Amino acid sequence: MELSRPNAWQWLRYTFGGRLSDRYRDWVLYDATCRTWLLRYALRTVVQALPWLIVGFVALLVFTPVPVGLLFTAIGLALVTSLYFTLTSADELAEARLVKHGFEPGTGKSVRRERRFS
């Protein structure tokens, strides 16, 4: 079975919470249940946070006398904090994404459990 993968713009929309068409339903299930699903989830979190981190960096650089090294440290800490809080909820958030795409609640956990023990 060949999965239809979304193009870059569709993936960005999906990353920011958009719903893909039913054509990509199997890909969404794969994305939320494959062996690297947590890594994929972390990448989406970074992509979601990046625009805000860049805006914050530029605003602090322009409007404060804070050294650039300290700004990079603060932005890095913000990214790590963002990853921590979203990854601790990744399982539930992946389930919500699957439900949004028409799957029954618990599908992701069930499929990941089956794949782990098979």
C-alpha positions as CSV (number, residue, x, y, z in Angstrom):
1,M,0.0,0.0,0.0
2,E,1.4,3.4,-1.0
3,L,0.7,6.3,1.2
4,S,-0.3,9.6,-0.3
5,R,2.0,12.2,1.4
6,P,1.0,15.8,1.7
7,N,3.1,18.4,-0.1
8,A,5.1,21.0,1.8
9,W,2.3,23.5,2.1
10,Q,-0.2,20.9,3.2
11,W,2.3,19.6,5.8
12,L,2.7,23.1,7.2
13,R,-1.0,23.6,7.5
14,Y,-1.2,20.1,9.2
15,T,1.6,21.1,11.5
16,F,-0.3,24.2,12.6
17,G,-3.4,22.2,13.4
18,G,-5.1,22.1,10.0
19,R,-7.0,19.1,8.8
20,L,-5.8,17.2,5.7
21,S,-8.3,15.8,3.1
22,D,-9.4,12.2,3.4
23,R,-6.9,11.3,0.7
24,Y,-4.2,11.6,3.4
25,R,-6.0,9.8,6.2
26,D,-3.7,6.7,6.0
27,W,-0.7,9.0,6.1
28,V,-2.0,10.8,9.2
29,L,-2.4,7.4,10.9
30,Y,1.1,6.4,9.9
31,D,2.5,9.8,11.1
32,A,0.9,9.3,14.5
33,T,1.8,5.6,15.0
34,C,5.1,4.8,13.1
35,R,8.2,3.9,15.0
36,T,9.5,7.6,14.8
37,W,6.1,9.2,15.7
38,L,7.5,11.0,18.7
39,L,10.5,12.4,16.7
40,R,8.0,13.6,14.1
41,Y,5.9,15.2,16.8
42,A,9.0,17.0,18.2
43,L,9.9,18.3,14.7
44,R,6.4,19.7,14.3
45,T,6.7,21.4,17.7
46,V,9.9,23.0,16.7
47,V,8.4,24.2,13.4
48,Q,5.4,25.7,15.3
49,A,7.7,27.4,17.8
50,L,10.2,28.8,15.4
51,P,8.3,31.8,14.0
52,W,7.5,33.0,17.6
53,L,11.1,32.4,18.7
54,I,12.5,34.4,15.8
55,V,10.1,37.3,16.4
56,G,11.0,37.3,20.1
57,F,14.7,37.2,19.3
58,V,14.4,40.1,16.9
59,A,12.3,42.2,19.3
60,L,14.7,41.6,22.1
61,L,17.6,42.4,19.9
62,V,16.1,45.6,18.7
63,F,14.5,46.9,21.9
64,T,16.8,45.8,24.7
65,P,20.6,46.1,25.3
66,V,20.9,42.3,26.1
67,P,24.0,40.6,24.6
68,V,23.3,38.3,21.6
69,G,24.7,35.3,23.4
70,L,22.2,35.7,26.2
71,L,19.4,36.1,23.7
72,F,20.4,32.8,22.1
73,T,20.4,31.2,25.5
74,A,17.0,32.5,26.3
75,I,15.5,31.4,23.0
76,G,17.1,28.0,23.4
77,L,15.6,27.7,26.9
78,A,12.2,28.7,25.5
79,L,12.5,26.0,22.8
80,V,13.5,23.3,25.3
81,T,10.6,24.4,27.6
82,S,8.2,24.2,24.7
83,L,9.4,20.8,23.7
84,Y,9.2,19.5,27.3
85,F,5.6,20.6,27.8
86,T,4.3,19.4,24.5
87,L,6.2,16.1,24.5
88,T,4.7,15.2,27.9
89,S,1.3,15.4,26.3
90,A,2.3,14.0,22.9
91,D,0.3,10.8,23.3
92,E,-3.0,12.7,24.0
93,L,-2.3,15.4,21.4
94,A,-1.6,12.7,18.7
95,E,-4.9,11.1,19.6
96,A,-6.7,14.4,19.2
97,R,-5.1,14.8,15.8
98,L,-6.3,11.4,14.7
99,V,-9.8,12.0,16.0
100,K,-9.8,15.3,13.9
101,H,-9.0,13.1,10.9
102,G,-11.9,10.7,11.5
103,F,-10.4,8.0,13.6
104,E,-11.9,6.6,16.8
105,P,-10.5,7.8,20.1
106,G,-7.7,5.5,21.2
107,T,-6.7,4.4,17.7
108,G,-3.2,5.7,17.9
109,K,-2.4,4.1,21.3
110,S,-3.9,0.8,20.1
111,V,-1.9,0.8,16.8
112,R,1.3,1.7,18.6
113,R,0.8,-1.0,21.2
114,E,0.1,-3.6,18.4
115,R,3.2,-2.6,16.5
116,R,5.4,-2.7,19.6
117,F,4.4,-6.2,20.5
118,S,4.3,-7.7,17.1
